[in-house]
């Protein structure tokens, strides 16, 4: 597949449209997906982090979602190089990031994160970062791998998310994203595989959603009414790509409806291949179903921009379905509202500008081996 002049013009027209998310107007439909970097010693984002985000904002990314940032709870994370969204020095660093992104013409939200039972064997946990989750079950299904959270634990984590959101608005961010995907804490509650609780936070899909919905409600109450709250979720887990929260649209609606009612403005539906249908008898992907079921704006994501032919899928994995025409057709019929780009933006910080300017032939193809030298 090659991208013709007419393709490039259509791409620019579709993706350059502004969109309003609650009280925030984003200049175009391109989102920078959150990607963990571990470049913040002591949890403090420094000058290199500021430059990393501002460079991509200056090149036309409409909305930047930061890498995951730990909320202010002892159990939230274990790495000393992952940024935190609490602490005077850490928040001062983030305020400068937001300032630089705004100066470059972009908008930015922090992704607020608690890893729960997920632990990286290569990164020794802090003594004060105990593994805890809904039932103390490890990400790999190991029983007794950590602590089952008490009501006091739940209340403290809810408060930590709310405080982080309030701090985000106070220091100049444009909204917040809550990380409820990929097998981390909020997702551990949503998924029956890790949530074996018998109290009000476990059982059927609605009960498993209660913890996340309480976090959303607390965040919503902690920020101004027009401040956008984004919720990222996924079916898959980092340790189990075949895992699913919902097998049917009805099950998915049972999970999403309480979150929307609690105050989610935008859903960020994380998939590994955006063009794949989520359920039988429909071409809608996960973001499409989410919008249909909730009426909320949605962000799609999954392997966008990962080859030299711009948006074509990996060879042998549905090249036609993953083509740029397919993406644009879906956006034009409002299946979803925005598209998040991850690794392609790591490889080429000018990716958005080249797309919006019709210079797709200049895009640098993704090369995982080269990423160690990129910033």
C-alpha positions in Angstrom: 0.0 0.0 0.0 1.2 3.5 -0.8 -0.3 6.7 0.5 -1.4 8.9 -2.4 -1.8 12.7 -2.4 -5.6 12.3 -2.0 -5.1 9.9 0.9 -2.8 12.3 2.6 -5.3 15.2 2.1 -8.2 13.2 3.5 -6.0 12.0 6.4 -5.1 15.6 7.3 -8.7 16.7 7.0 -10.1 14.0 9.2 -7.4 14.1 11.9 -7.1 17.9 12.1 -10.6 18.5 13.3 -10.9 20.0 16.8 -12.9 18.2 19.5 -14.3 19.3 22.8 -13.9 16.9 25.8 -16.1 18.4 28.5 -14.5 21.8 29.1 -11.4 21.2 27.0 -11.0 21.9 23.3 -8.3 19.7 21.7 -6.9 21.1 18.4 -7.0 17.8 16.6 -7.8 14.1 16.9 -4.3 12.8 17.5 -3.4 11.6 21.1 0.0 10.6 22.4 -0.6 7.3 24.1 0.9 6.8 27.6 4.2 4.9 27.6 6.3 4.1 30.6 9.8 5.5 30.3 11.5 5.3 33.8 13.5 8.4 33.1 12.6 10.3 36.3 15.1 9.5 39.1 13.4 9.9 42.5 10.1 10.1 40.7 10.9 13.7 39.6 10.3 14.6 35.9 13.3 16.8 34.8 14.3 18.8 31.9 14.6 15.8 29.6 11.0 14.8 30.4 9.8 18.4 29.7 11.6 18.4 26.3 10.3 14.9 25.4 6.6 16.0 25.8 7.0 19.5 24.5 8.7 18.3 21.3 5.8 16.2 20.4 3.3 18.9 21.3 5.2 21.4 19.1 4.9 18.8 16.3 1.2 18.7 16.3 0.0 16.1 18.8 -3.4 17.5 20.0 -3.6 15.7 23.4 -0.7 14.2 25.3 -1.4 11.5 27.9 1.7 11.2 30.1 3.4 8.0 31.1 1.9 6.3 34.1 2.5 8.3 37.3 2.2 6.9 40.8 -0.5 8.3 43.0 0.4 9.1 46.6 0.0 5.7 48.4 2.7 3.5 49.7 1.5 0.6 47.6 1.1 2.5 44.3 4.5 1.5 42.7 7.9 0.1 43.2 10.3 1.9 40.8 12.4 4.9 41.9 12.6 6.0 38.2 8.9 6.1 37.4 7.5 9.6 38.0 5.2 10.2 40.9 2.2 12.5 41.0 2.7 13.5 44.6 5.4 15.4 46.6 6.5 19.0 46.3 9.5 18.4 44.0 7.6 15.9 41.8 4.6 18.2 41.3 6.9 21.2 40.6 8.5 19.2 37.9 5.1 18.2 36.4 4.0 21.9 36.5 6.9 22.7 34.2 6.0 19.9 31.9 2.5 21.2 31.5 3.7 24.7 31.0 6.1 23.7 28.2 3.4 21.6 26.5 1.0 24.5 26.6 3.7 26.9 25.2 4.1 24.5 22.3 0.4 24.5 21.5 -0.6 21.2 23.0 -2.9 19.9 25.8 -1.8 17.4 28.4 -3.2 15.1 31.0 -1.3 12.9 33.5 -2.1 9.2 33.7 -2.7 8.4 37.4 -1.6 4.9 38.2 -1.5 2.2 40.9 0.1 -1.0 39.9 -1.6 -3.2 42.5 -0.4 -6.8 42.5 1.9 -6.4 39.4 5.5 -6.5 40.4 8.6 -6.5 38.1 11.2 -9.1 39.2 13.9 -6.9 37.8 13.0 -4.0 40.0 13.3 -4.7 43.7 10.2 -3.2 45.4 10.5 -0.5 48.0 10.0 -1.9 51.5 7.1 0.5 51.8 5.5 -0.7 48.5 3.6 -3.8 49.5 1.8 -5.8 46.8 -1.9 -5.4 47.4 -5.0 -6.0 45.3 -8.6 -7.0 45.5 -7.8 -10.6 46.7 -4.1 -10.8 47.1 -3.8 -12.9 43.9 -0.7 -12.3 41.8 -0.8 -11.2 38.2 0.0 -14.7 37.2 -2.8 -16.1 39.3 -0.7 -17.1 42.3 -2.7 -17.3 45.5 -1.4 -15.4 48.5 1.1 -13.3 46.5 0.1 -10.2 48.4 -2.4 -8.6 50.6 -6.2 -8.4 50.0 -7.1 -4.8 50.5 -9.2 -3.8 53.5 -11.8 -1.1 53.5 -9.3 1.2 55.0 -6.9 0.4 52.1 -9.6 1.0 49.6 -10.5 4.4 51.1 -6.9 5.5 51.2 -6.3 4.6 47.6 -9.5 6.4 46.5 -8.4 9.5 48.4 -4.9 9.3 46.7 -6.4 9.3 43.3 -8.7 12.3 44.2 -5.8 14.2 45.6 -3.7 13.6 42.6 -6.5 14.8 40.3 -7.0 18.0 42.3 -3.2 18.6 42.2 -3.3 18.1 38.4 -5.8 20.8 38.0 -4.1 23.1 40.5 -0.7 22.9 38.7 -2.1 23.5 35.2 -3.0 20.2 33.6 -5.9 20.0 31.2 -7.6 16.9 32.7 -6.6 13.5 34.1 -6.6 9.9 32.9 -7.2 7.1 35.3 -5.3 3.9 34.4 -7.8 1.1 34.6 -6.2 -1.2 32.0 -3.6 -3.9 31.4 -3.9 -5.8 34.7 -3.0 -3.0 37.1 -5.0 -2.3 40.3 -8.2 -0.9 38.9 -8.3 -3.6 36.3 -7.6 -6.2 38.9 -10.9 -5.3 40.5 -12.7 -5.2 37.2 -11.6 -8.7 36.2 -13.0 -11.9 37.7 -9.7 -13.6 37.3 -8.1 -11.5 40.0 -11.2 -10.3 42.0 -12.5 -13.1 44.2 -14.0 -10.8 46.8 -17.2 -11.7 48.5 -18.0 -8.2 49.8 -19.6 -5.3 47.9 -16.5 -5.0 45.7 -16.6 -8.5 44.2 -19.1 -10.8 42.5 -20.9 -9.8 39.4 -19.6 -7.3 36.8 -21.4 -4.3 38.5 -20.0 -5.1 41.9 -16.5 -5.5 40.4 -16.8 -2.0 39.0 -17.6 -0.4 42.3 -14.0 0.4 43.3 -13.2 2.1 40.0 -16.6 3.9 40.1 -15.8 5.2 43.6 -12.5 6.5 42.4 -14.1 8.2 39.4 -16.7 9.8 41.7 -14.0 11.0 44.2 -12.0 12.4 41.3 -15.0 14.1 39.8 -15.8 15.7 43.2 -12.2 16.9 43.7 -12.0 18.8 40.4 -14.1 21.5 38.7 -17.1 20.3 36.7 -15.5 21.1 33.3 -12.2 19.3 34.0 -12.1 16.2 31.8 -11.8 12.8 33.4 -10.6 10.0 31.1 -10.8 6.3 32.0 -8.5 3.9 30.2 -9.5 0.2 30.2 -8.7 -2.9 28.3 -9.9 -6.5 27.9 -6.3 -7.9 27.8 -3.8 -7.9 30.6 0.0 -7.6 30.2 0.3 -11.1 31.4 -2.6 -12.5 29.5 -3.5 -11.2 26.0 -6.5 -13.4 25.7 -8.2 -12.3 29.0 -11.5 -10.5 28.7 -13.6 -8.4 31.1 -16.7 -9.0 29.0 -17.7 -11.6 26.5 -20.8 -9.8 25.2 -21.9 -6.2 24.7 -24.4 -6.6 27.6 -21.6 -7.6 30.0 -19.5 -4.7 28.8 -22.4 -2.3 29.3 -22.7 -3.5 32.9 -19.1 -2.5 33.5 -19.1 0.8 31.7 -22.4 2.2 32.8 -21.5 2.7 36.5 -18.2 4.4 35.4 -20.0 6.8 33.0 -22.6 7.6 35.7 -19.8 8.3 38.2 -18.3 11.0 36.0 -16.1 9.6 33.2 -16.1 12.1 30.3 -14.0 10.1 27.9 -13.1 6.4 27.6 -9.7 5.3 26.3 -10.3 1.8 25.0 -6.9 0.0 24.8 -6.6 -2.8 22.2 -3.5 -4.3 20.6 -5.0 -4.1 17.1 -7.5 -1.2 16.7 -9.1 -2.7 13.5 -10.2 -6.0 15.1 -13.9 -6.4 15.9 -14.6 -6.8 19.6 -17.7 -9.0 19.5 -19.3 -11.3 16.9 -21.7 -10.0 14.4 -20.3 -6.5 14.4 -17.3 -4.7 12.9 -17.2 -2.3 15.9 -13.9 -2.3 17.8 -13.7 -1.8 21.6 -13.8 2.0 21.3 -16.7 1.8 19.0 -18.7 -0.4 21.3 -17.8 1.8 24.2 -19.2 4.9 22.5 -22.3 3.1 21.4 -23.0 1.8 24.9 -22.2 4.9 26.9 -22.6 7.8 24.6 -19.2 9.2 25.7 -16.4 10.2 23.4 -13.8 7.5 22.9 -10.1 7.1 22.0 -9.0 4.1 20.0 -5.5 2.7 20.2 -3.6 -0.3 19.0 -0.7 -0.6 16.5 -1.3 2.7 14.7 1.6 3.8 12.6 3.8 0.8 13.0 5.2 0.3 9.5 6.6 2.3 6.7 3.4 2.3 4.8 2.0 4.6 7.4 -1.0 2.8 9.1 -1.0 -0.6 7.5 -1.1 -3.5 9.9 1.6 -6.0 10.4 2.1 -8.4 7.5 -0.2 -11.3 7.9 -2.4 -9.6 10.5 -5.2 -8.0 8.4 -3.4 -5.5 6.2 -6.5 -4.2 4.6 -8.4 -3.9 7.8 -5.5 -1.9 9.3 -5.2 0.5 6.4 -5.5 4.2 6.7 -8.7 4.2 4.7 -10.2 1.9 7.3 -9.2 4.2 10.2 -10.6 7.3 8.4 -13.8 5.5 7.4 -14.4 4.6 11.1 -13.7 8.2 12.3 -15.9 9.7 9.7 -18.8 7.6 10.8 -18.1 8.5 14.4 -17.3 5.0 15.6 -14.7 6.6 17.8 -13.5 10.2 18.2 -9.7 10.2 18.6 -6.8 8.0 17.8 -3.9 7.4 20.2 -0.4 6.7 18.8 2.3 5.2 20.8 5.5 3.6 19.5 5.3 5.5 16.2 5.6 8.7 18.1 8.5 7.4 20.1 10.3 6.6 16.8 9.3 9.9 15.1 8.5 12.9 17.3 7.4 14.7 14.1 4.8 12.0 13.2 1.7 14.2 13.8 3.1 17.1 11.9 4.0 14.9 8.9 0.5 13.4 9.0 -1.3 16.7 9.3 0.8 18.4 6.7 0.4 15.5 4.2 4.1 14.6 4.4 3.5 10.9 5.1 6.3 9.8 2.8 8.7 11.4 5.3 7.6 9.4 8.3 10.4 7.3 9.9 9.2 3.7 10.2 9.1 2.2 13.6 12.4 0.4 14.7 12.4 -1.1 18.1 16.1 -1.5 18.1 16.7 2.2 17.6 14.5 3.4 20.4 17.3 3.3 23.0 18.8 6.3 21.3 15.6 8.3 20.9 14.1 11.0 23.2 
